[in-house]
Amino acid sequence: MAEGAAAGTPRSIQGEQQQESGWIRASEEDVDLYVDRVSDEVLACRERGRHLFPTIRQAGIHFTGVDDDGLLIRRLTCTCCQLAVKVEKWEGVRGRGRRTRFQRVASHLEYRTGPDGQAYLAPSGRGHMTPRQIGDSVASKALAGQSLTALRKAAIRASKEEGR
């Protein structure tokens, strides 16, 4: 008897792989609840799948501290959601008779809570929310109450008008 069957419910190959990785996809209901309570800016970052941090030329480069290893610390806040902070660690090396060169050696994201208690990350234990799930939820909410038949007819009319 297989291990999955012994546990009560047989699992598919994909289910076994998902269980091994520890990555669980969030349910549609959990995604909808999350979408209802966060700002449009947070949804933009989540739907895009990345944050918008300013470039060095845009923001300049200044350091806010030094870590225990002597690396310079630079912090950048996402210009869209304002809840994600990219923490970069930089090293400066001076060559013989040459100018000092700087290089980023590590970076990670930190998330902070907004002034109204808003959080970028979904509550733990709800599963992983993909950018596609966020976009699907936003679209479903935007189209709520509209008839699928009416939407199809409007799309057909729009394509005919475009083809004129």
Residue pairs with C-beta under 8 A, 6 or more apart in sequence:
2 10
4 10
4 11
4 16
11 19
18 24
18 25
23 128
24 127
24 128
25 127
25 128
25 130
25 133
26 34
26 122
26 126
26 127
26 128
26 129
26 133
27 126
27 127
28 133
28 137
30 122
30 126
30 127
30 129
31 129
31 133
31 134
31 136
31 137
32 137
32 140
32 141
34 122
34 126
34 129
34 134
34 137
35 43
35 134
35 137
35 138
35 141
36 141
37 118
38 46
38 118
38 119
38 120
39 81
39 114
39 118
41 80
41 81
41 82
42 81
42 83
42 118
42 120
43 134
43 138
44 80
44 81
45 51
45 52
45 78
45 80
45 81
45 84
45 120
46 120
46 129
46 131
46 134
47 131
47 134
47 135
47 138
48 131
49 131
51 78
51 80
51 81
51 84
51 86
51 109
52 78
52 79
52 80
53 76
53 77
53 78
53 79
53 86
54 76
54 79
59 76
61 74
62 74
63 72
63 73
63 74
63 90
64 73
64 74
64 75
65 72
65 73
66 72
66 73
67 73
67 89
71 89
71 90
71 91
71 105
71 106
72 89
72 90
72 91
72 92
72 102
73 87
73 88
73 89
73 90
74 87
74 88
74 89
74 90
75 85
75 86
75 87
75 88
76 85
76 86
76 88
77 84
77 85
78 84
78 85
78 86
81 120
82 114
83 111
83 112
83 113
83 114
83 118
83 119
83 120
84 109
84 110
84 111
84 120
85 109
85 110
85 111
85 112
86 107
86 108
86 109
87 107
87 108
87 109
87 110
88 104
88 106
88 107
89 104
89 105
89 106
89 107
90 102
90 103
90 104
90 105
91 102
91 103
91 105
92 100
92 101
92 102
93 100
93 101
93 102
93 103
94 100
94 101
95 101
111 119
111 120
111 121
113 119
122 129
143 151
